[in-house]
């Protein structure tokens, strides 16, 4: 049985700047007592958000990040499992394309 829950959205501007992402993340999560964060960028700025949410033990949704490094944060030997995304991680995407190309090449070679 699922119980309804209320969510409140708290937006914190970071000026699309790597020097402001961490402070904006802290303000949005700690200041608003948020349980999770949504990182609205691709991998480079989202990685900074992932690091901060890991420090703060918060979940993070990264809908546009594909870099594996966003999802593999490690601090003091502890690995984060708090970040998740909607995009296929780049390493998996590239491996899938490689398997496809290898398959096509094998079929082409078999026809010769």
N, C-alpha and C positions, 0 to 999 in steps of 0.2 A: 504494500500500500504506500503510494507516494504522497507525501504531504506537501502542500503548496509552500513556497518560500518567497520572500520578498528580496529583490535585488535593487541596489542603488548604484547608479553609474556615477563615478567621480572622474572627471577629466582633468589632467594636469598637463599644461603645455611645456614642451621642451625645446621649442624653436628648431626642431629637426637638427639639433646640434649634439655631437658626441660629448661635449663638455657639460651639457645640461641634462642628458638622459637619466643619469643616476639620481640626481637631486629630484627630478620630476617623479621618478619611480618611487623614491622614498616618500615624497609628499603625498602621492596618490595612494600608496599602500599603508604606510604607517599612520600618516595624518588622518586618513579617512577610515582607518581600521579595516581595510579591505582584505578579503580572504583570497583574492586572486587579482591578477593584472592581465590586461590585453595589450600586447606589444603591436603597434600598428605599422611597423616598418618591415623592410626586408632584413636580411641577415646582419649587416654590420651594426646598425643601431640596436637591433633586437638582442644581439649578443650581450650588450651592456645591460639591458633590462633583465635578461636572463640571469646574469651574475648577481644583480641586486636582489631579485626575487628569491634566488637561492639563499643568499645571506639572510634574508628575512623570512625564510621558510614559507613562501607563498607560491601558489600555483600560478603559472603563466601560460596564456594562450598566445601563440605566435602564428597568426593565419597566413602570413606572407613569407616567413623565413624558411629557407631550404637548406642552409648550411648546417652540416652535422654538428659543428661547434656550438651552435645555439642550444642544442639538446643534450650536450655532454659536458655540462659544467662540473668541475671538480674543485673542492676546497678542502684542504687538509686531509686528503685521502678519501674524502666522502664524495660520492658521485650523486648529482642531482637527478631525480626522476620527477621533477615538478613542472618541467616545461613540455608542452606538447603543441603541435601545430596542425595545419590543414594541408600544407604543401608536402609533397614527397621530398624527403631529404635528398640533397644533391647527390650524395654517394650512391643511394639506391636508384635514383633516376639514371645516373650515368651507367651503373652496372646493368640495369635493365636494357638500356640502349645498346650496350656492348653485347649482351646476350642475343639481342635481336639481329645485330649486324653479323655476329658469328653464325647465327642460324641461316641468314640469307646467303652468306658466303659459302657455307657448307652445301646448301642446295644448289648454288651456282656451280660449285666445283663438281658435285655429283653428276650434273648434266653434261659436263665436258667429256 
